Amino acid sequence: MTDAQVKTWFQNRRTKWRRQTAEEREAERQAASRLMLSLQAEALGKGYSQSGASQNNIVTGQPLAALHGLQPWADTHTAC
């Protein structure tokens, strides 16, 4: 084989390898996506997401409720 033929052969192999790895990565991505969708559907069926959402609302609402009674800084300086 000439140098040009060897170069072409290696380029073709590299292209084939890249295409194969890209296809494998895409298949893995699709499998992971299907798994996540099935887990979400299972969680919805068991009611996990609803209880998790209500817990999140409680947790995020408590700090704001604690700040409700505070006065602005400007009012404390004028009172002194």
C-alpha positions as CSV (number, residue, x, y, z in Angstrom):
1,M,0.0,0.0,0.0
2,T,1.2,3.5,-0.7
3,D,1.4,6.2,1.9
4,A,-1.8,7.8,0.5
5,Q,-3.7,4.5,0.7
6,V,-2.5,3.9,4.3
7,K,-3.6,7.4,5.2
8,T,-7.0,6.9,3.6
9,W,-7.4,3.5,5.3
10,F,-6.7,5.0,8.8
11,Q,-9.1,8.0,8.1
12,N,-11.8,5.5,7.1
13,R,-11.2,3.5,10.3
14,R,-11.3,6.6,12.5
15,T,-14.5,7.7,10.8
16,K,-16.0,4.3,11.4
17,W,-14.9,4.2,15.0
18,R,-16.3,7.7,15.6
19,R,-19.7,6.8,14.1
20,Q,-19.9,3.6,16.1
21,T,-19.1,5.3,19.4
22,A,-21.6,8.1,18.6
23,E,-24.3,5.5,18.0
24,E,-23.4,3.7,21.2
25,R,-23.6,6.9,23.2
26,E,-26.9,7.8,21.6
27,A,-28.3,4.3,22.5
28,E,-27.1,4.7,26.1
29,R,-28.7,8.2,26.3
30,Q,-32.0,6.9,25.0
31,A,-31.9,4.0,27.4
32,A,-31.2,6.4,30.3
33,S,-34.1,8.6,29.2
34,R,-36.5,5.6,29.0
35,L,-35.3,4.5,32.5
36,M,-36.0,8.0,33.9
37,L,-39.4,8.1,32.3
38,S,-40.3,4.7,33.7
39,L,-39.1,5.7,37.2
40,Q,-41.1,9.0,37.0
41,A,-44.2,7.0,36.0
42,E,-43.7,4.6,38.8
43,A,-43.3,7.4,41.3
44,L,-46.4,9.1,40.1
45,G,-48.3,5.8,40.4
46,K,-47.2,5.4,44.0
47,G,-47.7,9.1,44.9
48,Y,-44.1,9.8,45.8
49,S,-43.9,13.1,43.9
50,Q,-47.0,14.5,45.5
51,S,-45.7,14.0,49.0
52,G,-42.3,15.3,48.0
53,A,-43.8,18.4,46.5
54,S,-45.8,19.2,49.7
55,Q,-42.7,18.7,51.8
56,N,-40.8,21.1,49.6
57,N,-43.4,23.8,50.0
58,I,-43.3,23.4,53.8
59,V,-39.5,23.6,53.9
60,T,-39.3,26.7,51.6
61,G,-42.3,28.4,53.3
62,Q,-40.9,28.3,56.8
63,P,-37.9,30.6,56.4
64,L,-40.1,33.2,54.7
65,A,-42.6,33.0,57.5
66,A,-39.9,33.6,60.0
67,L,-38.9,36.8,58.2
68,H,-42.4,38.1,58.1
69,G,-42.2,40.0,61.5
70,L,-38.9,41.7,60.8
71,Q,-38.8,45.5,60.3
72,P,-36.6,47.2,57.7
73,W,-33.1,48.5,58.7
74,A,-34.1,52.1,58.1
75,D,-36.8,52.0,60.8
76,T,-34.4,50.7,63.4
77,H,-31.9,53.5,62.7
78,T,-34.5,56.3,62.9
79,A,-35.9,54.9,66.2
80,C,-32.5,55.1,67.9
